[in-house]
Amino acid sequence: MANPNITDGIEKAKAWVEQLDREGVNALNMADGILHNCKAFVHDVKIKEQITNHETKIFTDFSKKMFEARKELDKSELIFRTNDEANYELTLRLWKTQEMLAFWDAINKKIET
């Protein structure tokens, strides 16, 4: 059975993601923070370990993708680079947040209340 506090957090995080067009990167910051705070409601050590491992994997993938993008963007003209990098970073941040939302949706079904 899903934890109601985590379910509420997931719904709030999703609502922030839906406001991305209006709120920009702040919407992703809020969603990520809410999902991070959901860990407070997990008491099973094995599930906490799964969460930590998944967060580490997602952050590592995100960092690799950003590094590769910056190498590619360094080849473009400076006048276009800043805007292109900002757009790509926002796209990657959205990917990271959506990955964590999907993970929390799945893991919440395993958490006992």
N, C-alpha and C positions, 0 to 999 in steps of 0.2 A: 504494500500500500504506500502511496506517495506521501511525502511529508508536506503538509499544507503550507508551512512557511516557505519551503523551497518552491513549491508550485506557485505561490504568490510572487516570489522573487523572479521566477522565470517569466511570468506574465508581465511584471513591471519592466523587466529587461527588454522583452519583445516590444512593449509599448514605446520604449525609448528608441529602439532601432527603427521603428516605424516613423519616428520624428527626425530621421537623419537629414532629410532635405531641408527642414526648417532649422534644426539645431546644429547641424554640422558635426564636427568631431566630438563636441560635448555630449551628444547623444550616445556615442560609442563609449565615451569615458564613463557615463552614468551606467550604461548597461553592463560594462565590464566590472564596475565596482559592485553593482548589485549581485552579479553572479559570484564574484569573489566572496562576498559576505554570506552567501548561501552555505559556505563551508562550515559556518558556525553551527549549523543545524545537523551536521553529519557527526555521528558518534562512533560509527563502526570504523575500526582502524584499517581494515582492508579496503573499504570504500574510500576512505581519506587518501590512502596510498594510490588508488586508481585515479582519483581526481588530480593529485599532485603529478603523477606520471603523465596524465593527459595534458595538463597545463604546460608541463615542461616540453612535451612533444610539439604542441601547437606553437609555443613561443620559439622553439628552435626552428621550426618550419618557417615561421613568420620572419625571423632574423635572416635566414638563408635567402628567402625571396626578396627581402629588402636589399640585402647585399648585392644580389644578382641584378636587381633593378637599377641600383645606383651605378654599378659598373656599366650597364647599358646606357643609362641616362648621361653618363659622363661623355659619351660620344656625341651627344646632341649639342646644338648651339646653346650657349648660356642663356640667351633671352627666353628660350622655351623650356629650359631644364627645370626651373623652380616650379612652374605651374604643373608640368608633367609629373614631377616627383610628388607634389602635394596630392594630385589626383590619384596616383598609383598607391601612395601610402593610405589614403582614405579607403581605396578599394581593398587593400590588404587588411586594414583594420576591420572593415566590415566582414571580410572572410573569417578573420580570427574570432570575432564576436559571434558570428553565426555558427561556427564550429563548436564553440563553447555552449551556446544555447542548445544545439542538438545533443551534445554530450550530457548536459544537465537534464534535458528531457528524458534521456534514456536511463541515466543513473538514478534519477529520482524514483523510478519505478522499483528499484532494488532496495531503497531505503525504508527501514521500518520506523514507524512513529511510536 
